Amino acid sequence: MTFLDLSHTIEHGMTTYPGLPGPVICDFLSREASRERYAPGVEFHIGKIEMVANTGTYIDSPFHRYADGVDLSGLPLESLAGLEAVVIDGARAGRSGAFRREAFHGRDLGGKAVLVRTGWDAHWGTPAYLEGNPFLTGEAAEYLVAQGAALVGIDSVNIDDLRDLARPVHSILLGAGIPIVEHLCRLGPLPGAGFQFTAVPAKVAGFGTWPVRAFATLSA
């Protein structure tokens, strides 16, 4: 097996999404301070992180959009791990960067993790990443639901057009119980199909979103 990491590294102060604070990463117990608690020559580090849930590469569960939706703790592992996956290439998007339903025609999407490769991750860490993003249209989301997609991911700042505050894609996919993974990266080397995708968050009750270590598993 070959594994390809598709997630961004979470670093102190980084910006993931416009208007949201970056994480604060620090020591709760430093190695130096821990030496006073243990036997001579023994030390440990306990880190502390303060962050909003929408940090780095993260997954949205239905609870993110709907108060009565399934939260992170309710997502079944079979909907997150070892999913057969397909990649929809950016060449299928229109000039506006919108992926319409036609971009997904002719692909077997049933039960699959559908990963939309836009190349927008090339702008990660720059102001350009935070505006004018490639996105899916509402009609594309409806098509994905009709085709039985298991999960939908994108290497962009949002699966919706940031200018559309109705967030139709989130509403449609999460309303159908389909998790969304945003801020993926390094989708370029992936084949169009024939690999598995995994993106598992912490099992947190009462939360709708959490960072994931997303990766692809390819046969050698």
Secondary structure, DSSP 8 states (H G I E B T S, - for coil): -EEEE-S----TT---STTS---EEEEEE-HHHHTTTSSTT----EEEEE--SS-SSEEE-GGGT-TTS--GGGS-GGGTSSEEEEEEEGGGS-TTSEE-GGGGTTS--TT-EEEEE-SGGGGTTSGGGGSS--EE-HHHHHHHHHHT-SEEEESSS-SS-TT-TT-HHHHHHHHTT--EEES----TT--SEEEEEE------TT-SEEE---EEEE--
